[in-house]
Amino acid sequence: METKVPATPGLTWPRGKPIWRPSRAAINTGFMPKWVNLAYIAHDEAALVARCQRLTAEMKVWLSGKRERKPVFDGTVCSLINYYLVEPNSKYHKLAPSSRRPYDVYARVVIATVGARRLDALDGRDFTRWYDEWSAPLEPGGKPRIAAAHMAMSVFKAALSFGIACRLRGCTDLRVILDEMEFENPRPRTEAPTAAEVVAARKAAHELGHPLAALAYALQFEGAMRQWDVIGQWVPVSYKTPSTIIGGTSKWVGSMWSQVDENLILRYMPNKTAFTSGAQVTLDLRACPMVMEELGKVPPEARRGPLIVSPKTGLPYREARFCDLWRAVRKLAGIRPEVWNRDLRAAAITEGRQAAAPTDDAAKVAGHASKRTTAKVYDRDHLEAHRRFMKARVAHRAKE
């Protein structure tokens, strides 16, 4: 039931919780955040009013054309997190959109649960309690959420580090305390689907009417490509990479058919390295039997624009829709529920190692920097590495 609080522009009460939302006009011009959870001050009317008024003032400054929002630090965890998210010099703004999403999610978790706490009143005992609360199972007997707790603490640490750089009071002492503490880390994933499971997934994708998703699975598995390098990403229109594919307030960037030449050589720069090492990957698709089988089902006239598109929209998949499709594919193909779509890349490296493919070849195919490389690696070296890598894998697959 909505609570009546005066002078609270932008305040809504979905399911009885206070949420501040900017106007549609502000969101359409790239204003962030798109919503702010104020549950942590729901019972403090004065704080609620002040917070909404401040957020609304920042939104109005944005709409006036002054795009630089000046965050305010008042000594609370909430203001520190917002400082980290809003200040343009923060490392948060250097993250790729796909990397920002978990930061956005867990920044809201930190604010909603401990945002009202003051930094100068915290010590290590608070951090231990927070970690225990964040990692607690959602239901009795459930699995501990170690990964969630670890990510929430990582966001807090990142905000503290930026606070130190900005000389915000209280940040240095807390970061020193956190550096002395140890928390349980999430276990690394061990799932690696087999070639037979990838074949089954491709078949299921076709049965569900998504033929290019089958091609995506083949590229992820035989090309060791990351999910977002295959299907691309929908990013804010303000993102620095140019694009001609616009959808609402976002645009799409990713692999195009034009990156596959007449010899079926695919060249691409992984999104993860585009603004860091600049490592490039070159794949010979003719060496990939699964990929070639799927390519044979794509007519020449359809080989233009984005590499992977949804048959329902004609546009690249949104990440959430692609993941929903994988769950349906996984169920239809009889693949274990523990297997994620992102595990296809790990499966590629796993199969290559089982086939005794050279480690350096695996590094080049995956787009990792090779420790033995001291000079710029030529394109042909990457191409031959992929051919050797796939030859070993296909031979191993035949033995299996």
Buried (B, 14 or more C-beta within 10 A) or exposed (E): EEBEBEEBBBBEBEEEEBBBBBBEEBBEBEBBBEBBBBBBBBEEBEBBBBBBBBBBEBBBBBBEEEEEBEBEBEBBBBBBBBBBBBBEEBEBEEBBBBEBEBBBEBBBBBBBBBBBBEBEEBEEEBBEEBBEEBBEEEEEEEEBBBEBBBBBBEBBBBBBBBBBEBEBEBBBBBBEBBEEEEBEEBEEEEBBBBBEBBBBBBBBBBEBEBBBBBBBBBBBBBBBBBBBBBBBBBBEBEBEBEBEBEEEBBBBBBBBBEBBEEEBBBBBBBBBBBEEEEBBBBBBBBBBBBBBBBBEEBEEEEEEBBBBBBEEEEBBBBBEBBBEBBEBBBEBBEBEEEBBBBBBBBBBBBBBBBBEBEBBBBBBBBBBEBEEEEEEBEEEBBBBBBBBBBBBBBEBBEEE
